[in-house]
Amino acid sequence: MTLSSPEAPRLTIAELEANYSLYCKALRLLIQEGKTIAKVRRTVCWQRLATLHHCLPGHYRDPDYLYTLLARQLRG
């Protein structure tokens, strides 16, 4: 007997764009909690921010840049 997991529904770029602010908020919360960048890189919000940057680099910043920017804002 083989157990197969159902595939996760795929999101469109439009759906990712619609939730961009939510992903940024999640990233900010993770930074506030003191999560390391290594741990943050394993999150769904990071993956979705990376996808947006990869598909539309002129509109969305690299998640590494966002992490640095948000961490600097929260420290200051």
C-alpha positions as CSV (number, residue, x, y, z in Angstrom):
1,M,0.0,0.0,0.0
2,T,1.4,3.4,-1.0
3,L,0.5,6.6,0.8
4,S,0.4,9.6,-1.4
5,S,0.0,13.1,-0.2
6,P,-2.3,15.3,-2.1
7,E,-0.6,18.1,-4.1
8,A,-0.7,21.5,-2.6
9,P,-2.7,23.9,-4.6
10,R,-0.6,26.1,-6.8
11,L,-0.8,29.8,-6.4
12,T,-0.9,32.2,-9.3
13,I,1.4,35.3,-9.4
14,A,-1.8,37.4,-9.0
15,E,-2.6,35.5,-5.8
16,L,1.0,36.0,-4.5
17,E,0.9,39.7,-5.3
18,A,-2.5,40.1,-3.5
19,N,-0.9,38.7,-0.3
20,Y,2.5,40.4,-0.6
21,S,1.8,42.7,2.4
22,L,0.8,39.6,4.5
23,Y,4.1,37.9,3.6
24,C,6.0,41.0,4.6
25,K,4.1,41.2,7.9
26,A,4.9,37.5,8.6
27,L,8.6,38.2,7.9
28,R,8.5,41.2,10.2
29,L,7.0,39.0,13.0
30,L,9.6,36.3,12.5
31,I,12.4,38.9,12.9
32,Q,10.7,40.4,16.0
33,E,10.6,36.9,17.5
34,G,14.4,36.7,17.0
35,K,14.4,34.0,14.3
36,T,17.7,33.6,12.5
37,I,17.9,34.1,8.8
38,A,18.5,30.4,8.4
39,K,15.2,29.6,10.1
40,V,13.3,32.3,8.3
41,R,14.6,31.0,4.9
42,R,12.7,27.7,5.6
43,T,9.3,29.5,5.9
44,V,6.4,29.7,3.5
45,C,6.5,33.5,3.5
46,W,10.1,33.5,2.5
47,Q,9.4,31.0,-0.4
48,R,6.6,33.2,-1.6
49,L,8.6,36.4,-1.4
50,A,11.4,34.6,-3.3
51,T,9.0,33.5,-6.0
52,L,7.6,37.0,-6.4
53,H,11.2,38.4,-6.7
54,H,12.2,35.7,-9.2
55,C,9.1,36.3,-11.4
56,L,8.9,40.1,-11.1
57,P,12.3,41.3,-9.9
58,G,11.5,44.9,-11.1
59,H,8.5,45.0,-8.7
60,Y,9.6,42.9,-5.7
61,R,12.8,43.0,-3.7
62,D,15.0,40.0,-2.9
63,P,13.9,38.5,0.5
64,D,17.5,38.8,1.8
65,Y,17.3,42.5,1.2
66,L,13.9,42.7,2.9
67,Y,15.2,40.7,5.9
68,T,18.1,43.1,6.3
69,L,15.9,46.2,5.8
70,L,13.3,45.0,8.3
71,A,15.9,43.9,10.9
72,R,17.6,47.3,10.7
73,Q,14.3,49.1,11.1
74,L,13.4,46.9,14.2
75,R,16.8,47.5,15.8
76,G,16.7,51.3,15.3
